[in-house]
């Protein structure tokens, strides 16, 4: 069985164009996400799924520089892009993460993959409902489930966001990992706004450099001890 981590990435962003190739001090945002995806124990292959647009040549180039597979597909039909990427590497199970979350935790991703396998479920996640800091989100699903979603929905929203059909279709067997909840689910560790970038740059400046990958709870400890960092992008946190 082949488990593929597929990371969607593109240069276009209405709120923060080019964010996936922004510098974190030791490398790009995308490079860090791919590095962490490669560290997930259950993952056999990592794919960066980007668009066929010329502006995303740089994204494909960064993926190749890091040493992962670069797959190119539709800019807007991300569901079809995921299916194409999965088929390109003959994936049986897919771990989905996005390129704007450079603090993803390989052990948490592995836990979601393990939970899906143990339950023999079609789909697993760690955000049903949200209970971890926003930016640790990951999903795992079978290729068969991905194919069903691709064939089962024409909704532009579903096709852009990949997994809404899997999260609502009654015939899909789903499981979820429960996080700590409380104030931690209010934390914002993803990259959409300039304040998020300032926050992430400051966090990475305080963390041990590669090849270390601090666990997500170590980031919490850092932010608890330096509340001024946590306040940088507080205006964008989910309630």
C-alpha positions in Angstrom: 0.0 0.0 0.0 1.3 3.4 -1.0 0.6 6.4 1.3 1.2 9.8 -0.4 1.3 13.2 1.2 -0.1 15.6 -1.3 0.6 19.3 -0.6 -1.4 21.7 -2.7 0.5 24.9 -3.5 0.3 27.8 -5.9 1.6 31.4 -6.2 -1.8 33.0 -6.6 -3.5 34.3 -3.5 -6.0 37.1 -3.2 -4.8 38.1 0.3 -1.1 37.4 0.1 0.3 36.6 -3.4 3.4 34.5 -3.5 3.0 33.4 0.1 4.2 29.8 -0.4 7.7 31.0 -1.4 8.1 33.5 1.3 11.3 33.1 3.4 11.2 31.8 6.9 14.8 32.3 7.7 16.1 28.9 6.8 14.0 28.3 3.7 10.7 28.9 2.1 7.2 28.3 3.6 6.6 25.6 1.0 10.1 24.0 1.6 9.3 23.7 5.3 5.9 22.1 4.7 7.4 19.6 2.3 10.2 18.9 4.8 7.7 18.1 7.5 5.5 16.0 5.2 8.6 13.9 4.4 9.0 13.3 8.1 5.6 11.7 8.5 6.5 8.1 9.3 3.6 6.4 7.5 4.2 8.4 4.3 6.0 6.7 1.4 6.0 9.6 -1.1 5.5 13.4 -1.0 3.9 15.2 -4.0 3.6 19.0 -4.4 0.4 19.5 -6.5 0.5 22.9 -8.2 -1.2 24.4 -11.3 -0.2 24.4 -14.9 0.1 28.2 -14.9 3.5 29.7 -15.8 3.5 31.6 -12.5 3.6 28.3 -10.7 6.8 27.2 -12.5 8.6 28.5 -9.4 6.5 26.3 -7.2 7.3 23.2 -9.2 10.9 24.2 -9.2 11.0 24.5 -5.4 9.4 21.1 -5.0 12.1 19.6 -7.3 14.8 21.4 -5.4 13.6 19.9 -2.1 13.4 16.5 -3.7 9.7 15.7 -3.9 7.5 14.9 -6.9 6.0 17.9 -8.6 2.6 17.3 -10.2 0.8 20.0 -12.3 -2.9 20.2 -12.9 -5.9 22.6 -13.0 -5.6 25.9 -11.1 -9.2 26.0 -10.0 -10.3 22.3 -10.0 -8.1 21.3 -7.1 -10.1 18.1 -6.6 -9.2 16.9 -10.1 -5.6 18.0 -9.4 -5.5 15.8 -6.2 -6.9 12.8 -8.1 -4.3 13.3 -10.9 -1.5 13.6 -8.3 -2.6 10.5 -6.5 -2.8 8.5 -9.7 0.6 9.7 -10.8 2.2 8.0 -7.8 -0.3 5.2 -7.5 -1.4 6.2 -4.0 -3.8 4.0 -2.1 -4.1 6.5 0.8 -3.6 10.3 0.7 -2.6 12.7 3.4 -3.7 16.2 2.5 -2.0 19.3 3.8 -1.8 22.8 2.4 1.3 24.8 1.6 0.4 27.7 3.9 0.8 25.7 7.1 4.5 25.5 7.9 4.0 24.3 11.5 2.3 21.1 10.6 3.3 18.3 13.0 4.5 15.1 11.4 3.5 13.1 14.5 0.0 14.5 14.5 -0.3 13.8 10.8 0.9 10.2 11.5 -1.8 9.9 14.2 -4.5 10.9 11.7 -3.3 8.3 9.2 -3.2 5.7 11.9 -6.7 6.5 13.1 -8.0 6.1 9.6 -6.3 2.8 9.2 -7.4 1.4 12.6 -11.0 2.3 11.9 -10.8 1.2 8.2 -12.5 4.5 7.5 -12.8 6.3 4.2 -11.7 9.7 5.7 -10.0 11.0 8.8 -9.1 14.5 10.1 -8.2 16.4 13.1 -10.6 19.3 12.8 -14.2 17.8 13.1 -14.8 20.1 14.9 -11.7 22.3 15.1 -9.9 21.7 18.4 -6.2 22.2 17.5 -4.4 25.5 16.6 -5.5 26.6 13.1 -2.5 25.5 10.9 -2.2 22.0 12.2 -5.1 20.8 10.0 -4.6 17.6 8.1 -6.8 15.0 6.4 -6.3 11.4 5.3 -8.5 9.5 2.9 -8.4 6.5 0.6 -7.9 6.9 -3.1 -11.3 5.1 -3.6 -12.9 7.9 -1.5 -11.1 10.6 -3.5 -12.3 9.0 -6.8 -15.9 8.9 -5.4 -15.7 12.6 -4.5 -14.3 13.5 -7.9 -17.1 11.6 -9.7 -19.8 12.7 -7.2 -19.8 16.5 -7.2 -19.8 19.3 -9.7 -20.0 22.0 -7.1 -17.3 24.7 -7.7 -16.9 25.0 -3.9 -16.4 21.3 -3.5 -13.9 21.1 -6.4 -11.9 24.1 -5.1 -11.7 22.9 -1.5 -11.2 19.1 -2.3 -12.9 17.5 0.7 -16.3 19.1 1.5 -18.1 16.2 -0.3 -16.2 13.7 1.8 -17.0 15.6 5.0 -20.8 15.6 4.4 -21.7 12.6 2.2 -23.6 10.2 4.4 -22.1 7.0 2.9 -18.5 8.1 3.7 -17.1 6.5 6.9 -15.4 9.2 8.9 -13.3 9.5 12.0 -11.5 12.4 13.7 -8.7 13.0 16.2 -9.8 15.3 19.1 -7.5 18.1 20.1 -7.1 20.0 23.3 -9.7 22.6 22.5 -10.0 25.6 24.8 -7.9 28.6 24.1 -5.5 26.6 21.9 -8.1 26.3 19.1 -8.1 30.1 18.9 -4.4 30.1 17.9 -3.7 30.9 14.2 -0.6 29.2 12.7 -1.5 29.5 9.0 -0.4 32.1 6.4 -3.0 34.3 4.8 -2.2 37.8 5.9 0.9 40.0 6.4 0.5 39.6 10.2 0.6 35.9 9.8 3.9 36.1 8.0 5.4 38.3 10.7 4.1 35.9 13.3 5.6 32.8 11.6 8.9 34.5 10.9 9.2 35.3 14.6 8.2 31.8 15.7 10.8 30.1 13.4 13.4 32.5 14.6 12.8 31.2 18.1 12.6 27.5 17.3 15.6 25.1 16.8 16.8 25.2 13.2 16.5 22.2 10.8 16.8 19.3 10.8 14.9 19.7 14.1 11.1 19.6 13.9 9.7 20.7 17.2 6.3 19.2 18.2 3.3 21.4 18.1 3.1 21.4 21.9 6.6 23.0 22.0 5.3 25.8 19.9 2.5 26.3 22.4 5.1 26.4 25.2 7.1 29.1 23.2 3.9 31.2 22.7 2.8 30.8 26.3 6.2 32.2 27.4 6.3 35.0 24.8 2.8 36.3 24.6 4.0 39.3 22.4 4.6 36.8 19.6 1.1 35.3 20.0 -0.4 38.8 19.8 1.1 39.6 16.4 -1.8 38.0 14.3 -4.4 37.8 17.1 -6.8 40.0 15.1 -7.2 37.2 12.6 -7.8 34.3 15.0 -10.9 32.2 14.8 -13.2 32.6 17.8 
